[in-house]
Amino acid sequence: MILRPAAPSDHPAILALWNPLIRETTITFSSEEKTPQSLSVLIAARRESGQEFLICEADGVLLGFATYAQFRGGNGYVRAMEHTIVLAEAARGRGIGRLLMTAIEDHARRGGAHTLFAGVSGENPAAVAFHEAMGFRALARIPEVGFKFGRWLDLVLLMKFL
C-alpha cells in the first residue's frame, strides 16, 4: 500500500471514484461532477495554500483519497481546516480511512492548523461513526441545510483539535 500526493496521472482514477458519489449518492450534497480541469485546479489551489491532496493505492489501484482546505474564508480561520475523505468500496473496513485521516491530520498540524472539521451527510451514519472513532466530536446536526435529489438533507458537523 502506498500513500502519496496525487499526481496528474491519478486524475482519471480520482474522477472515476468521486463522480459516481456526486452523481448517485447523498454522501456529498454537490451535484456538480468534477472534470479533469476542475480537479487539476483544486489540487493546485490546495498545494498553493499549503494543504495537500493525498491518495492511497495498492498495485496501481486507487483505494481512496483525502484532502483538506481552510474551513471558512478570511484570515481569522487560517488555522481551521475542513477535510474530505473518499474511499473505494473495496477499501472500506481495511484501515485505509484511518491511514488517510492520520496523514491529513499530520500534514495539517505541521502546517499550523489547530482544528479539523468534517461536514458529514446526516444520511451517512457510517462516516459519523468513523469520525467519532478517530476522535472527532459531533458539534451539531444542522437540519435541512443541503438539497439534492429534490429533498432537504441534514449536515452533521464534527470537529477535532489537532
Beta strands, then each sheet from edge to edge (+ up, - down):
strand 1: 2-5
strand 2: 53-58
strand 3: 61-70
strand 4: 80-87
strand 5: 115-121
strand 6: 137-148
strand 7: 151-161
sheet 1: 1+ 2- 3+ 4- 5- 7+ 6-
end
